[in-house]
Amino acid sequence: MARWILSRRGPEPFDGDGRADGRAEEAEEPGVRLGALREVLAGIGTTLDEAATCAELTRAAVRLAGGTAAVLRRTGTAVSGHEAASGYEAVAGDPGVLPDARWAAAVAREAAVAAAGKGPEPWSEHAAGTALYLPLVGGTDVSGALVWARDGRPPRRAEAELLALLAERAAAHIRDARAYDEVSRTAGDLQRALLAAPGRPHPNLDVALRYLPVGGNALVGGDWCETVRLHFGRTLLVVGDVMGHGLEAAVDMSAYRSSLRYIAASELPPHRVLRQLDEIASTEEDRRPATCLLARVDPGRHQVTLSSAGHLPPVLITAEGEAALLPVPVGPPLGTGLGGYESATHTLAPGQTLVLFTDGLVEHRGEDIDRSLARLAALRFPGGAGVDEVLETIVDRLQARRAEDDVAVLAARPHPRRDDAPAEE
C-alpha cells in the first residue's frame, strides 16, 4: 500500500523504514502485544455501516499509535476528472494536529497520477505539521484515506506498518459495506416497484396496503401483497412471504407473483391456484419456499373463499369494529411439491373488513403464535372507519413499525353494486 508523509515541506513518499525521502529516524518497536493487536483488529468492521467502520478505524489508530486520526472519504468525481473528497470525518484526537483537508486530498490526487504515469502535480502548503497518509484500498476500490498526525517527529516504521494494517482491514470492510448498500438499494427498488403496481381490484372492493421493512431499512425481502381482478365482480387477494431477505428473496417473490397472476387468470378456485404454484416452484431447485394466503372475494354473493399454503389466517372485522380470526385449512408452504391444499368459504357482508398479513405483524421472539394472533383479534375499531384507518390502527396498536421482521398487510371491504351478477363455478 502506498504511504505518504505530509510535512511543511510538502508530500513525500514514505519508504517503510522510518525515513521520509532519505531523512531517517530509527524505527522503534511499539511494544504492542499480539493479543492486543488482534483485539483492535476485531473491533474494526463490526457492522455493515461505512461511517461506523471509519469511526472504529480512527479510534483503533489512536489506541495503537497515539496522535490524531481521521478519515478523508472520496465522494465522487470532480469536474476536472479528479476524485473529489469530503472534509475530515470520524476524527479521533486533537483535530488541530491534522493537516489541511484540501492538502490531504491533493496527496490522493498525486498518488493516482503517479500510478497512472502522468507525472507530479502542484501541491498546496497548508500543513501544520507532519502526518501519514494511508489510502483505503479494498480490491480495486479506493474509498478514501486514513490520515494520522502528531506534533513532532514523523511516525516510526513499526507505527506506520500497524496503521497500514488497520487501514487495509478497514478498507475491506468498507468495500463490503458499500456492496451491501448497493444490494439493499437494488432490492429496495425492486420491492417498491412491485408494491407500487398491484393489480386493480373491482370497484366493488375498497383495498388498502401497507409494507413496512424491518427497522425502516432499505433492505427488503420476500413479503408481498397482490390483488387480481377476476370475472363476475370477484377479486383475488393475495399475501405471501418468501423465506429470507435481500435481493434473492425479492427476485423469488417476483417469480411467485408473476406465476400467480398467470394462473389466477384461469379462474381456478384458490386451492387449485396454490396447487399449480407449488408444482411450478418445486421444479426450480433454487426457488425459495414461500407461505401464501389466497382470499377470493365475491361481493355479489357476500362470500370469501380462503386457502392457505402455510400462512397465518386472516382477520374479519365486523361493521361494529369487533375482530375475529377466520379459520382456513392450511397446506404446506409453496415450493415443497407436497400439495394437499383445500378451500373454505365464509360470509363477507358489506361493511365488514378482511385483513390479510404476514407474520412480521404479530410475531414476537419467544412468544407462542396463538398468543400473538390473539393480540390482533382483541383489537377494536371505531365504527365506520375506512380501510386505510383500519390499517393505521393495526399498525399503531401492534407497533408494527418496530417489528422484528418485515410486515405486509392488506385490508379489503366489499360494497356490492347492482350490476354485479353472481356466477356459477
C-alpha positions in Angstrom: 0.0 0.0 0.0 1.4 3.4 -0.9 2.1 5.7 2.1 2.9 9.4 2.1 4.4 11.7 4.7 2.7 15.2 4.8 5.1 17.8 6.2 5.6 21.5 6.0 7.9 20.8 3.0 5.1 19.1 1.1 4.1 15.4 0.5 7.0 12.9 0.5 7.0 9.2 -0.2 7.3 7.1 3.0 9.6 4.1 2.3 8.6 1.9 5.2 11.9 2.1 7.1 11.1 5.2 9.2 12.6 7.6 6.6 11.0 10.4 4.6 12.9 10.8 1.4 16.2 9.7 2.9 15.8 11.6 6.2 15.8 8.8 8.8 14.7 8.3 12.3 15.5 4.8 13.7 12.4 2.6 13.9 11.4 1.5 17.4 9.2 -1.4 18.3 5.8 -0.2 19.5 5.5 -2.8 22.3 2.1 -3.8 21.2 1.3 -7.3 22.2 -0.2 -9.7 19.6 -3.3 -10.2 21.6 -3.9 -6.5 21.9 -3.5 -6.1 18.1 -5.9 -8.9 17.5 -8.4 -7.2 19.8 -8.0 -3.9 18.0 -8.4 -5.5 14.6 -11.5 -7.4 15.7 -13.1 -4.0 16.6 -13.0 -2.8 13.0 -15.9 -3.7 10.8 -18.3 -4.9 13.4 -21.2 -3.6 11.3 -22.0 -3.2 7.6 -22.1 0.6 8.1 -19.4 2.6 6.4 -19.5 5.5 8.8 -19.3 3.2 11.8 -16.3 1.4 10.3 -14.5 4.7 9.8 -15.0 5.6 13.4 -13.7 2.2 14.5 -10.6 2.7 12.3 -9.7 6.1 13.8 -10.2 5.0 17.4 -8.0 1.9 16.7 -5.3 4.1 15.1 -5.1 6.4 18.1 -5.2 3.5 20.5 -2.1 1.8 18.8 -0.1 4.9 17.8 -1.4 7.8 19.8 -1.7 11.2 18.0 -4.8 12.1 16.0 -6.6 10.1 13.2 -9.3 11.0 10.7 -10.8 9.6 7.5 -10.9 11.5 4.3 -13.6 9.8 2.2 -14.0 10.0 -1.6 -17.3 11.4 -2.6 -17.3 11.2 -6.4 -15.7 12.6 -9.4 -15.0 16.3 -9.7 -15.5 18.3 -13.0 -11.7 18.2 -13.6 -11.8 14.4 -13.7 -10.1 14.0 -10.3 -11.8 12.3 -7.4 -13.5 14.8 -5.1 -13.1 14.3 -1.3 -15.2 15.4 1.7 -13.8 17.0 4.8 -12.4 15.0 7.6 -14.7 12.5 9.2 -14.6 10.3 12.3 -11.9 12.4 13.9 -10.3 10.8 17.0 -7.9 13.0 19.0 -7.0 16.7 18.5 -8.2 17.9 15.1 -5.8 20.9 15.3 -2.9 18.5 14.6 -4.3 17.3 11.3 -3.1 18.9 8.0 -5.5 20.9 5.9 -8.0 18.5 4.4 -7.5 20.1 0.9 -3.8 19.3 1.1 -4.6 15.7 2.1 -6.9 15.4 -0.9 -4.0 16.6 -3.1 -2.0 13.7 -1.9 -4.7 11.4 -3.0 -4.5 13.0 -6.5 -0.7 12.7 -6.6 -0.9 9.1 -5.7 -3.4 8.5 -8.5 -1.4 10.5 -11.0 1.8 8.7 -10.1 0.1 5.4 -10.5 -1.1 6.4 -14.0 2.4 7.6 -15.0 1.3 11.2 -15.6 4.0 12.8 -13.5 3.7 15.1 -10.5 1.1 17.8 -9.7 1.5 21.0 -7.8 0.8 20.8 -4.0 -0.5 23.4 -1.6 1.5 24.4 1.5 -1.1 24.3 4.3 0.1 21.5 6.6 0.5 22.4 10.2 2.9 19.6 11.0 3.8 16.0 10.0 1.2 13.4 9.1 0.9 10.0 7.5 -1.5 9.4 4.6 -2.8 5.8 4.0 -5.2 5.1 1.1 -8.1 2.9 2.0 -7.9 0.4 -0.8 -10.3 -2.6 -0.9 -9.6 -4.7 -4.0 -9.8 -2.2 -6.9 -11.8 0.3 -5.0 -10.2 3.3 -3.2 -12.8 4.6 -0.7 -10.6 7.4 0.8 -7.7 7.6 3.2 -6.7 7.3 6.8 -4.8 10.5 7.8 -2.8 10.2 11.0 -0.8 13.0 12.6 1.0 14.1 15.7 3.2 17.0 16.7 7.0 16.5 16.3 8.7 13.6 14.6 7.4 11.5 11.7 5.9 8.1 12.5 8.3 5.2 13.2 8.4 2.3 10.8 6.5 0.0 13.2 3.8 2.6 13.8 3.4 3.1 10.1 3.1 -0.7 9.5 0.5 -1.0 12.2 -1.5 1.9 10.8 -1.3 0.4 7.3 -2.6 -2.9 8.6 -5.6 -1.1 10.2 -6.3 0.8 7.0 -6.2 -2.4 5.0 -8.6 -4.1 7.4 -11.0 -1.1 7.4 -10.9 -0.8 3.6 -12.0 -4.4 3.1 -15.0 -3.8 5.4 -15.9 -0.5 3.7 -15.9 -2.3 0.4 -18.3 -4.9 1.9 -20.5 -2.2 3.4 -20.8 -0.4 0.0 -21.6 -3.7 -1.7 -24.2 -4.3 0.9 -25.7 -0.9 0.4 -25.8 -1.4 -3.4 -27.7 -4.7 -3.0 -30.0 -3.1 -0.5 -30.8 -0.3 -2.9 -31.4 -2.8 -5.7 -33.7 -5.0 -3.6 -35.5 -1.9 -2.3 -36.0 -0.5 -5.8 -37.4 -3.9 -6.9 -39.7 -4.3 -4.0 -41.0 -0.7 -4.2 -41.6 -1.1 -8.0 -43.6 -4.3 -7.3 -45.6 -2.9 -4.4 -46.3 0.3 -6.3 -48.1 -1.5 -9.1 -50.5 -4.0 -7.5 -53.4 -5.4 -9.6 -56.5 -3.4 -9.9 -59.5 -4.7 -7.8 -63.1 -4.3 -8.9 -64.8 -1.0 -8.0 -67.0 -3.0 -5.6 -64.0 -3.6 -3.3 -62.1 -1.0 -1.2 -58.5 -2.1 -0.7 -55.6 -0.6 1.3 -52.0 -1.9 1.5 -49.0 -1.3 3.8 -45.5 -2.6 3.5 -43.0 -1.9 6.4 -39.5 -3.2 6.1 -37.9 -4.2 9.4 -36.3 -1.3 11.1 -37.3 1.0 8.2 -34.3 -0.4 6.4 -34.0 -0.2 2.6 -33.1 -3.9 2.6 -36.3 -5.8 1.9 -37.2 -9.4 1.5 -40.0 -11.6 0.1 -43.1 -10.2 1.8 -45.7 -9.1 -0.8 -49.4 -8.3 -1.4 -51.4 -8.6 -4.6 -54.9 -8.1 -6.0 -56.1 -9.9 -9.1 -59.3 -8.8 -10.9 -61.5 -11.8 -11.8 -64.7 -12.2 -13.7 -68.2 -11.5 -12.4 -67.1 -8.8 -9.9 -64.7 -11.1 -8.0 -61.2 -10.2 -6.8 -58.4 -12.5 -5.6 -56.5 -11.1 -2.7 -53.0 -12.4 -2.0 -50.4 -12.1 0.8 -47.2 -14.1 0.6 -43.8 -14.4 2.4 -40.8 -15.8 0.7 -38.2 -17.2 3.1 -35.2 -14.9 3.8 -34.3 -11.3 3.0 -32.5 -9.3 0.4 -32.2 -9.4 -3.4 -32.6 -13.2 -3.8 -35.8 -13.3 -1.7 -37.2 -10.3 -3.7 -36.4 -12.0 -7.0 -38.2 -15.2 -5.9 -41.1 -13.1 -4.7 -41.4 -11.6 -8.2 -41.3 -15.0 -9.7 -44.1 -16.3 -7.4 -46.1 -13.1 -8.2 -45.8 -13.5 -11.9 -46.8 -17.1 -11.8 -49.8 -16.3 -9.6 -51.1 -13.7 -12.0 -50.9 -16.1 -14.9 -52.6 -19.0 -13.0 -55.3 -16.8 -11.4 -56.4 -15.6 -14.8 -57.7 -19.1 -15.5 -60.4 -18.6 -12.8 -59.4 -21.7 -10.8 -60.6 -21.9 -7.1 -57.9 -20.7 -4.6 -56.7 -24.2 -3.6 -56.1 -25.2 -7.2 -54.2 -21.9 -7.8 -51.9 -22.9 -4.8 -51.5 -26.4 -6.2 -50.2 -25.1 -9.5 -48.0 -22.5 -7.9 -46.5 -25.3 -5.7 -45.9 -27.5 -8.7 -44.1 -24.8 -10.7 -41.9 -23.7 -7.7 -40.9 -27.3 -6.8 -39.4 -27.9 -10.2 -36.9 -25.0 -9.7 -34.1 -26.0 -7.4 -33.0 -22.5 -6.5 -36.6 -21.2 -5.7 -37.0 -20.4 -2.1 -40.1 -21.8 -0.2 -42.9 -19.3 0.5 -46.1 -19.1 2.5 -49.1 -17.7 0.8 -52.8 -16.9 1.7 -55.4 -16.5 -1.1 -58.8 -14.9 -0.5 -61.3 -14.8 -3.4 -63.8 -12.1 -2.5 -67.2 -12.3 -4.2 -69.2 -9.2 -3.1 -72.2 -10.3 -5.2 -72.7 -13.4 -3.1 -71.3 -11.8 0.1 -68.6 -14.6 0.3 -64.9 -15.0 0.6 -63.1 -18.3 -0.2 -59.8 -18.9 1.6 -56.9 -21.2 1.0 -53.5 -21.2 2.7 -50.0 -22.5 2.0 -48.5 -22.5 5.4 -49.7 -18.9 6.1 -51.4 -17.3 9.1 -55.2 -16.9 8.9 -56.9 -13.6 8.1 -58.9 -11.4 10.5 -62.5 -10.4 9.9 -63.6 -7.0 11.3 -67.4 -6.5 11.7 -69.2 -3.3 10.9 -69.3 -2.6 14.6 -65.5 -2.9 14.9 -65.0 -6.3 16.5 -62.3 -8.6 15.2 -62.0 -12.4 14.9 -59.7 -14.9 13.1 -61.3 -16.7 10.2 -60.5 -20.5 10.1 -58.8 -21.6 7.0 -57.4 -25.1 6.0 -53.6 -24.9 5.9 -51.4 -26.8 3.5 -47.6 -26.9 3.2 -45.6 -23.9 2.0 -45.2 -23.4 -1.7 -42.1 -25.0 -3.3 -42.3 -28.2 -1.4 -44.1 -30.2 -4.1 -46.4 -31.8 -1.4 -49.7 -30.2 -2.5 -52.7 -31.0 -0.4 -54.4 -27.6 -0.4 -58.1 -27.1 0.4 -60.5 -24.1 0.4 -63.1 -22.8 2.9 -65.8 -20.3 2.3 -67.1 -17.7 4.8 -69.6 -14.9 4.8 -68.2 -11.4 4.0 -71.0 -8.9 4.2 -70.9 -5.2 3.1 -69.2 -3.1 5.8 -67.1 -6.0 7.0 -63.3 -5.8 6.6 -61.0 -8.6 5.7 -57.3 -8.2 6.8 -54.5 -10.4 5.4 -51.0 -10.0 6.8 -47.5 -11.6 7.0 -46.2 -13.0 10.3 -44.0 -9.9 11.0 -47.1 -8.1 12.0 -47.9 -10.3 15.0 -44.9 -12.4 15.9 -42.5 -11.7 18.8 -39.4 -13.7 19.6 -40.1 -16.3 22.3 -43.9 -15.8 22.2 -46.4 -18.5 21.2 -48.0 -17.7 17.9 -51.5 -18.3 19.2 -50.9 -15.6 21.8 -49.6 -13.3 19.1 -52.7 -13.8 17.0 -55.0 -13.3 20.0 -53.5 -9.9 20.5 -54.6 -8.9 16.9 -58.0 -10.4 17.3 -58.5 -8.5 20.6 -58.3 -5.1 18.8 -61.4 -3.0 18.5 -62.0 -0.5 15.8 -64.3 2.6 15.5 -67.5 2.0 13.6 -67.4 3.4 10.1 -63.6 3.6 9.9 -62.3 3.3 6.3 -59.8 0.6 5.3 -56.9 2.9 5.5 -57.9 3.9 9.0 -58.2 0.3 9.9 -54.7 -0.4 8.7 -53.3 2.6 10.6 -55.0 1.4 13.8 -53.5 -2.1 13.4 -50.0 -0.8 12.6 -50.0 1.7 15.6 -51.5 -0.6 18.2 -49.3 -3.6 17.3 -46.2 -1.3 17.0 -45.6 -2.7 13.5 -43.1 0.0 12.7 -40.8 -1.6 15.3 -41.5 -5.2 14.3 -38.7 -7.8 14.3 -39.5 -8.8 10.7 -40.8 -7.2 7.5 -44.6 -6.5 7.6 -47.0 -6.7 4.7 -50.7 -6.2 5.4 -53.8 -5.8 3.2 -57.3 -4.7 4.1 -60.4 -5.1 1.9 -64.0 -4.2 2.3 -66.8 -5.1 -0.2 -69.7 -2.8 -1.3 -71.6 -4.7 -4.0 -73.1 -2.8 -6.9 -76.4 -3.5 -8.5 -74.9 -4.7 -11.8 -72.8 -7.4 -10.0 -74.1 -10.7 -11.1 -73.5 -13.9 -9.2 -71.5 -16.5 -11.1 -71.7 -20.3 -11.1 -68.5 -22.3 -10.7 
